[in-house]
Amino acid sequence: MAVELENVVPLGRSLKEYKLMFDLTDNDLDKKILGVADGIASFNVEMTELGNTVVSVDPIYSFEGKEIKEQFYNVIDSVVDQLKATQEDYIWDIFKSPDEYKQYRIQTLEKFIADYDLGKRERRYIIGELPSLDFEDSSFNLALCAHLLFFYSKQLDYEFHLASVKEILRTANEVRIFPLLDVKSINRSVHLDPIIRELESEGLSVELRKVGYEMQRGGNMMLCIVKEQ
Ligand SMILES: C[S@@+](CC[C@H](N)C(=O)[O-])C[C@H]1O[C@@H](n2cnc3c(N)ncnc32)[C@H](O)[C@@H]1O
């Protein structure tokens, strides 16, 4: 299914944020990493600058940089207005205010855009979408997926979640997903417990890990799934 750009809220996080969200150690950063739904995160470009290996996959990469940038500037003010209207649902620690959040998101976008065309040529930004990815089995040591699965639990049903998690596990030996809260909620995603039960029944090792990133109040847990090798 083709992604409609006007339905996407293209916000991207930085390497610093990925490190916190996914509890990434120096050893993790050295792994061959797949960033699923990386969108306009600057994780890929910042990692590449450090000599690390990240491939990002997202349907948004079917668009030109200028179209993605335009969509970002179309939505950023309404995102910030929503944050201002619901400030008590968030922890203002990593960002001191919604305005600081906006400036940081602009910096992240600009870093991504400056790298986008080169990254596409180098096959670091690949067009693709869950629940089916065009990578060989176990091509990556670690896959990271932020702000898609569990986050959009109302829009994406249980079957989509299960198929997507299994598909990411097919491509990587370890999968980490953050956050585990629904986008508009302070409660865990309704899909989380059934997914954990299903994965454990298949003999996979599943861990819920507290991490050092909490912007959504209570949203400081990551799901880590390890495949037997
Ligand atoms: C909120 S952004 C998160 C970007 C990044 N992971 C981060 O945390 O900064 C959600 C991303 O999911 C992507 N997306 C939407 N549907 C997808 C799908 N079926 N498979 C993979 N990515 C998808 C969107 O294009 C968008 O870039």
The ligand as an SDF file (V2000), in Angstrom:
LIG
                    3D

 27 29  0  0  0  0  0  0  0  0999 V2000
    6.8210    9.0540   13.8710 C   0  0  0  0  0  0  0  0  0  0  0  0
    7.9010    8.5320   12.5830 S   0  0  0  0  0  0  0  0  0  0  0  0
    9.2320    7.8360   13.5220 C   0  0  0  0  0  0  0  0  0  0  0  0
   10.5970    8.0970   12.9190 C   0  0  0  0  0  0  0  0  0  0  0  0
   11.7800    7.5500   13.7280 C   0  0  0  0  0  0  0  0  0  0  0  0
   11.7020    6.1280   13.9400 N   0  0  0  0  0  0  0  0  0  0  0  0
   11.9220    8.2420   15.0480 C   0  0  0  0  0  0  0  0  0  0  0  0
   11.5680    7.6770   16.0840 O   0  0  0  0  0  0  0  0  0  0  0  0
   12.3810    9.3800   15.0680 O   0  0  0  0  0  0  0  0  0  0  0  0
    7.0510    7.0890   11.9890 C   0  0  0  0  0  0  0  0  0  0  0  0
    7.6190    6.5680   10.6840 C   0  0  0  0  0  0  0  0  0  0  0  0
    6.9680    5.3370   10.3470 O   0  0  0  0  0  0  0  0  0  0  0  0
    6.9410    5.2440    8.9530 C   0  0  0  0  0  0  0  0  0  0  0  0
    5.9850    4.2030    8.5360 N   0  0  0  0  0  0  0  0  0  0  0  0
    4.6440    4.3030    8.3590 C   0  0  0  0  0  0  0  0  0  0  0  0
    4.1350    3.1210    7.9800 N   0  0  0  0  0  0  0  0  0  0  0  0
    5.1720    2.2490    7.9090 C   0  0  0  0  0  0  0  0  0  0  0  0
    5.2830    0.8600    7.5770 C   0  0  0  0  0  0  0  0  0  0  0  0
    4.2090    0.1240    7.2270 N   0  0  0  0  0  0  0  0  0  0  0  0
    6.5100    0.2810    7.6090 N   0  0  0  0  0  0  0  0  0  0  0  0
    7.6080    1.0090    7.9600 C   0  0  0  0  0  0  0  0  0  0  0  0
    7.5600    2.3180    8.2810 N   0  0  0  0  0  0  0  0  0  0  0  0
    6.3610    2.9270    8.2630 C   0  0  0  0  0  0  0  0  0  0  0  0
    6.5480    6.6450    8.5210 C   0  0  0  0  0  0  0  0  0  0  0  0
    6.8340    6.8900    7.1550 O   0  0  0  0  0  0  0  0  0  0  0  0
    7.3870    7.4960    9.4880 C   0  0  0  0  0  0  0  0  0  0  0  0
    8.6260    7.8380    8.9210 O   0  0  0  0  0  0  0  0  0  0  0  0
  1  2  1  0
  2  3  1  0
  2 10  1  0
  3  4  1  0
  4  5  1  0
  5  6  1  0
  5  7  1  0
  7  8  2  0
  7  9  1  0
 10 11  1  0
 11 12  1  0
 11 26  1  0
 12 13  1  0
 13 14  1  0
 13 24  1  0
 14 15  1  0
 14 23  1  0
 15 16  2  0
 16 17  1  0
 17 18  1  0
 17 23  2  0
 18 19  1  0
 18 20  2  0
 20 21  1  0
 21 22  2  0
 22 23  1  0
 24 25  1  0
 24 26  1  0
 26 27  1  0
M  CHG  2   2   1   9  -1
M  END
$$$$
